[in-house]
């Protein structure tokens, strides 16, 4: 007989997926069937591996979810970790005596060292360089507001940044008189990666203190020459801060190889973690220059490392469980394989779009900047109409305004056949 706990978990999954089905014992039993653990065999092809992975998601069959740039779809392992985490927390709440922080039924006071270790391994950092926050916006806010910048000090960035990345620096400019230079990126992109580096180099002055940019831009998916820009900052005595919201989980992120001083990411996108998860990397020898701007007991404990930036008080422990499950799911697939698959999908889409006369590619056509995000428009078709027509074929994208069209994020739960469906829709426009 199906237990009440199983019924609650099943209904929760249905609510989370937005699916309404008649509640039957058979449906419950089917929903609770154990999935085969995701363990790709050494000889399996990418197509076989991702076909297996697709069954771990609650996305209904026949739906292509191509909006990971906004929110990633979480696999069932992550949903289970959240659901069971909430149930266990409430059932065991009275058991905790609060003699120590580690293991408490909340976050914000315990160090979560094991989980931070998993995230640091994913990014090639040390545990004391990683703080767990709510999202990249929070991380960027900590960095911008934590640095001692004075009136006239300069921050170099681009005019293609997400509001959550550039916003904290704009706020600081208005409040303290720092100078934020938002460099025109698209013209430089037309000339290649070296031109992007020159754009920043030409804007450098003796007052430049920070170089801040996205590894992969949110709107157009431009994969910038990150290591080269970080090196440029270092050579000019400036700090390099990278907004990695669209990178973690999409491409391999090695903060030591990139050479950045700080990096903020949103695992709830491409890492497919619970919504409201963030990772903040601050190089150990840079932390003394970044004040914590949200304070509780450990804010002034230098020995605590990046834990000083986790002083946000009570948070959700089940979300931390879900983040752990997401990292383990990604590890089972392997970031190299995921990166290869996502880029294959993006290039398949671009190859097809290039053959359709009315298509305008808003993302750079130079494949040296390619990422799994492709933004494109169709002449004579509004972005809203294009989004609606794609959804009529059960492909979910996001409109970006009529000039840019729609943004398609091709992640591991998207198939080549899904990309072909997109191309079919675009080809269907006549005249």
Secondary structure, DSSP 8 states (H G I E B T S, - for coil): ---HHHHHHHHHHHHHHT------HHHHHHHT---------TT--HHHHHHHHHTTB-S-TT-EE--TTT----BHHHHHHHHHHHHHHHHHGGG---S-STT-SSBSSS--HHHHHHHHHHHT--GGGEEEES-HHHHHHHHHHHB---TT-EEEEETT--HHHHHHHHHHHHHH--EEEEE-HHHHHTT-HHHHHHHHHHH--TTEEEEEEESB-TTT--B--HHHHHHHHHHTT-EEEEE-TTTBTTB---HHHHT-SEEEE-TTSTT---SS-EEEEE-GGGGGGB--SS-STTTT-GGGGGGGGG---SB-HHHHHHHHHHHHHHHHH-HHHHHHHHHHHHHHHHHHHTT-TTEEE-S-S-GGG--SEEEEEETTB-HHHHHHHHHHTTEE-EE--TTT-EEEE--TT--HHHHHHHHHHHHT---
